[in-house]
Structure formats: C-alpha cells, structure tokens
Amino acid sequence: QVQLVESGGGLVQPGGSLRLSCAASGSIFSVHAMGWYRQAPGKERDLVAVITSGSTNYADSVKGRFTLSTDNTKNTAYLQMNSLKPEDTAVYYCYIVAITKLGLIHSWGQGTQVTVSS
C-alpha cells in the first residue's frame, strides 16, 4: 500500500505561481513513474507532467510554465507552476507507479484544488 499526501493548492491571481508537493509513503522499493494529473469541472482527468525512466513529459498546455521535479530520497514530487492562467483551474492529483512488497502498484492522491482567478 502506498499513500500519497498532496499540499500546496489554493487561490492565485492570473500570472501568479504555486508549488504543489506530493509525498509518497509505504513499503516502496522503487518508483517507476511519478507526476501530476488534473481534472477541471465537467472534463476528463488529463496528464500535466510525469517523470518516468529519467525522462519528464509535459502536457503541451503547460510546457515552459510548469516544472516537475522529484526528491528520490524522500519519494516526493514537486510541481512548480508559474504564469498561471484561469484555464489551469482544476483539481490536481498526484500519481505514482511503484514497486512495493505487494508488487507493482498504481496509486492516486486525494487531490488538491488550484483556482486561478482575479
């Protein structure tokens, strides 16, 4: 079992910045992928950014504005979001694929709300 705890969401004005954090805990032997998805009201959950096999992939809509980083010693991922736009408003979910004592698992965080509005 892997638990993900997210933090850092909130209300910010257009053009502002936020930093999301996601800490994974549990019997994790190795992390295969870790990143963030988001879901706006009435829309599907979409990829924002993910690190896998040492490579980071971003959604086109966030390239150049968002930066995903990880601290492998803490099994923690960070999403630095700059130049935020109203269309970035969504619930942001942390996601992990890891090897644990139970085998390969996929796990989601509970979500953190990001609202970009003046």
C-alpha positions, 0 to 999 in steps of 0.5 A, a space after each residue: 500500500 502506498 499513500 500519497 499526501 498532496 499540499 500546496 493548492 489554493 487561490 492565485 491571481 492570473 500570472 501568479 505561481 504555486 508549488 504543489 508537493 506530493 509525498 509518497 509513503 509505504 513499503 516502496 522499493 522503487 518508483 517507476 513513474 511519478 507526476 501530476 494529473 488534473 481534472 477541471 469541472 465537467 472534463 476528463 482527468 488529463 496528464 500535466 507532467 510525469 517523470 518516468 525512466 529519467 525522462 519528464 513529459 509535459 502536457 503541451 498546455 503547460 510546457 515552459 510554465 510548469 516544472 516537475 521535479 522529484 526528491 528520490 530520497 524522500 519519494 516526493 514530487 514537486 510541481 512548480 507552476 508559474 504564469 498561471 492562467 484561469 484555464 489551469 483551474 482544476 483539481 490536481 492529483 498526484 500519481 505514482 507507479 511503484 514497486 512495493 512488497 505487494 508488487 507493482 502498484 498504481 496509486 492516486 492522491 486525494 487531490 488538491 484544488 488550484 483556482 486561478 482567478 482575479 
